[in-house]
């Protein structure tokens, strides 16, 4: 018999893993079990790729911000030097 949602939500991850392992000894997995595990792993791999991409975009945005600030500063210096003439 399965636990209620309320009981299940109170278990820690370690308790859930132990329960899973004890039930897995006497259960035959169906094809959906393997399909879901493959989908989970593919989703995890996709998430890691997106996380790496997001970090690259963040870093590039920081560099663009710094370069924009440098161009703005140099523009002010240039305008100041032109006004001195």
N, C-alpha and C positions, 0 to 999 in steps of 0.2 A: 504494500500500500504506500502510496506517495504521501509526502508531507504536505500540509497546507502551505499556501503562499506565505502566510504570516510566520509559520514555523521555519520555513526555508529561508526567509529573509533575515532571520536571527542568526543563522549559521555563519561562521567565519569562512574565508576562502579555504583555509587549511582543513576545516571540518567538511566542507563540500567536496574537496579533493579526496579525502579519506572515505567519505560515503560513496563517491563515484567509484573509487578503486575497489571497494568491497562489493558493490553491485556488479561491477564489470567482470568479476570472476565467475559469476553464474549467469551471465547474459550473453546472448549471441547478437552481435551488431548487425543491423540491416544496412542496405546500400545507402540509405539516406544519411546514416551516421558518417560514412566516408565522404559522401558528397558535401555534407555540412562542414566537415573538417577541411576539405580541399578549399571550399569557398572561404572559410575563416582564414586560412593561411594566405590565400590570394588577396583577400581584403587587407590583411596585415602587411603584406608586401607592398600593396598599393599605398597604404597609409604611410609607410616608411619612405617611399618615393616622394609622396606629396609633402611630407615633413621636411625632407632634404631640399626640395624645390622651394618651399616656403622660407627656409633659412637662407637660401641663396638670394631670393628676392629681397628679403630683409637686409642682408648685407649690401646688396647692390643699391638699395634705396638709401642706405646710410652713406655710401660713397657718393652717390649723386647729390645728396644733401650737402655734404662737405664741399664737393666741387662747385656747386651752385653758390655756396657761401663765399668760396674763394673768388669766383668770378665776380660776384657782387662787390666784394671788398676791392678787388683790382679795378672795377669800374668806377667806384668812388674815388680811388686814388687817381685814376686817369682824369676824371672830371675835375678834381681839385687842381691837378697839374695844368690842365687847359685853362682854368680860370685865373691862374697865376700869370699867364702870358699877357 
